[in-house]
Amino acid sequence: MLDPIFNLLAGLLEWFYSLVPSYGFAIIALTTLVLFVLSPLTYRSTKSMVSMRRLQPQVKRLQKKHKGDREKLNQEMMALYQEHNVSPLSGCLPILIQSPVFIVMFRVLRGITRRSSEIGFDAGQGLGYEAVDVSNAGSIWQQFTDASANGARNFNPEYLHREIGNESQMYLDLVQDNEMQWIGLDLSRTPFEVLQDNIGAAFPYLVMVALVAFLGWYQQRQIQGRMTGEVSSQQQMIMRIIPWMLPVFSFTMPAGLVLYFIVSALLRILQQAY
């Protein structure tokens, strides 16, 4: 059901890659485009969240005034929210807006770095390129055997244009490789996987995770600095938990998705400053 959306984002990745043959550039450009499209919704939800906090003194007064009348309290509070055009769920909206995009981006990145095999999605094979000349089958099989013996598992990308004669450049480059290289990082691997192999090699990946944590913390502090009044218990919980959720996710997500987190956080910080 969501395949058209996966294909759309993968197609945009292919297009950006055709402009500049860099996996990192393609992810950064796509992230920027997505944040630009979502910016009106994010702006309204963030503004509503700030307004919600400023109304807390009035909410406290209503709660005290109608302490024994729950129905009347709800009516008065809804009238107050409507008067100031705010939503009690405003604190959750920025996260809710981003969640579907995160899920789609995860599926797309996982799909384009897929490694096909008869024994599992991630088990891999030495040669994933399907558009080959069968007349050269012996040579192809030798390449497959050699690559398998060396532990190589070339990509067999999903969602990309792969029809013979109409392959995208991203597909052609991925299908001949088993790494998604960008400035020395393999964007197809998770920080946890790299850490298991080599602590030294994992350092830049761990820096990315730490950067996700810092940017998440900074965003919450940025919003708090723009607010006045008391904070509801729901908003307090959100502000305490959210900055630590993404770093935990980032540790087990492909580095390409961590790059998406970093770029989107930087753009939202600029947006919130505005």
N, C-alpha and C positions, 0 to 999 in steps of 0.2 A: 504493500500500500504506500509506503514511503519511498519506494525506489525512484519515482520522478524527482523527489527532493534531493536524494543522494546523487542522482545523475546530474542535476542542475549544479550543485556545489562542486562536484568532481569536474564538470565541464568548465566551470569558472577557474578552478585550479589549473586545468590544462591550458586555458587561454592565457592566464597570467604567466604560466611557465613558458608558453610560446613567445612571450614578449621578452622575458629574461629567464634563461634556462637555469633557474636556481629554485630548489624546493623550498628553501626558507623564504625567498622573496614571494613565491606563489602563496604560501600560507599567510604571510604578513599582509599581502595585498588583499586576499580574500577576507581576512579578519577585519581589515579596515573598511571594506565594502559592506560587510554584514553589520558592523557597528554603526556605520553611516545610515543604513536603512532603518535600523532599530532606534536611532537617536531620538526621534520625536517621542516614542513611547517611554524610553528611559528618562528623558527630560521631564515629562509630565509626572511619572511615578516618583522620581527623586524629589521634585518640587512638592508633590503631595505629601511625601514622607516628612519633609522639613516642616510643612504647614501643620501636619498632624502633631508633631512635637510641641509646636507653639500653642496648640489648643489644650494641652494637658492641664493647665491651671483651671480652665473653664470646665473641663471634664471632671476634675476633682470636685469642683463646687456642685456640679449636677449630681455626682455620686453621693455627696453628703446630703444634698437637699432631698433626694428621692431614695434614701437608703432603704426604706421599707417597701418601696413600690417598684419592682423590677420592670414591669411593663411600661410605666411612665418614664423611668430612667432611659430605657431603650428608645422610646419615641423622642425624648428630648435630645439624646445623643445623636440620633440619626438626623434630626432637624439641624443640629449644630454642624454636623459633617456636610450636609447638603448646602447649608448657608455659605460655608467656606470652600465648598467644592473639593473636599478631600475624601480619601478612602481609608478605613481602618486597616486595610490590607496593603497599604502603600509600601510598607517596609519590606514586604515579600515580593512585590511586583518586579523589581529589577532582576532578582534571582529567577523568578518564574519565567520572565521574558528570555533570559539567557539559557535556561535549562534545555529547551528543545534544540537550540542551536548547538549546544555542547554535545548532545546525544548524536545529532546528525554529523557533526564534525568528527566525532569519535568513530562512527560507522564508516565514514568516507575514508579517513586515514587508515583505518584497519583494513578496509576493502582494497585500497590501491597498493597496500604492502602485503597483500595476501600471498601465501606460499602454498600452492596446491599440492596434494599428495593423496595417495590412496588410503593412508592411515590417519588422516587428521588435517584440520585446517592449517595448523602451524607446523606440521611435521616437515613440510617442504620437499622440493625436488631440485635437482641440479640445473634443469633448464625449463623455464616456464614459458618461453616464447612459442606461440602456437602457429604463427604465420611463417611456416618454413617449407622449403621445397622437399617433398618426400623422396625425390630422386637422390637426395643426399642423406638418406636415412642413416647409413652407416656412420658417416661423420658426425651427425647429430647425436646418435647413440653414444659414440665415443666421448663427445663433449659432456653428455649427461653423466656417463660413468666416471669420467675424470673429476667433474665438479662434485659429484656425490662422494667420491672417495676423499676429497679435500674438505668435506663438510659444508660446501657451499649450497645454499638453497635460494635460487633466484626467485624474484618476485613473479607472481602471476596476477597482475592487477585486475581488480573488479571496478566497474562503473566508468572506466576510461574508454575512449574510442579505440577499438582493437580490431575492427574489420580489416581484412587484408586489402592493402592499397589505400586505406583511409585511417591508418593508425596515427594517433597523436604523438607528438615528440616526447611527451612525458611517459606515455606507455612504452615507446621504443627504448627509452633510457632505463626505465625501471625494470623491464623484462630481461634486460641483459646484465642486471646487477643484483646483489643481495644486500645492499646497503643504500640508505637514503641520505647521502652525505650533504652536509651544509656546515661550513666553517669548522670542519673537524668533528662534527657530531653526526651520529646516525639517528636521524629523526624517526626511524621506524622502531627503535628500541626504547624501553622504559628505563628510568634511572635505576630501578631495582635490579633489572637484568644486568645492566652494565656493572653495578656495584658487586654483584655476585661473581663476575668474571675478573674484575680488576679494580681495586680501590682507587688507584691513581687515575685511571681512565674515567672513572665515575665522577671525578671532582667537578668538571664543568656542568654535568647533569644535576648534581646536587646544588650547585650555585643557582641553576634555573629554578629548582624547587624552592630554595631560600628566597629567591626574588619574587616568586609567586606569593609566598607568605608575607613578605615585606609590603608588597603592593596592596594585598588584601587588607592588611592592618592600616596602611596609609589611607586607603579609600574610606574606611570606617571613621578614622580620626578626622579626615577632611570633612565628612558629613557632620560629625559631632561639632566641629568648630564653627559650622554655619548655623547651628541650631540654638534656640533659646527655650527655656522652660524645662519642665520635667520630662523624663523618658518613661514610656510605658514599659511594663514588664516584658511584653512581647518583643518590643524593639530592643530592649536590653539583651534578651536572649539571642536575637538575631545577630546583634553586633558582636557578641562574645563568641558565637559559634562559627559564623561564616568565614572570618579570616583564617580559621584553622582547617576548614573543610577542604578547600582547593589544594593546599600543599599536600595533604594526605592523599587525595586523588592523584595529584601530579606525580607522586612517587611511583605509582603503578601504571601510569598512562604513557603512551608513546611520546617521545620528546617533541614530536611535531605538534601534539595537542598541548603540551606544556608551553610551547612557543605561542600558540593561540591564546592561552591564558594570560601570558605576559603582555602581549600586544594589546589584547582587549582591555586589560587592567590599566595600562598606560593611557589608552584612548579614553577610558571612562574617567580617569583622574582629570584629564584635560577638559572633558565634558562637564564634570562636576564643578571644576573651577569656573567655567563659564556660567 
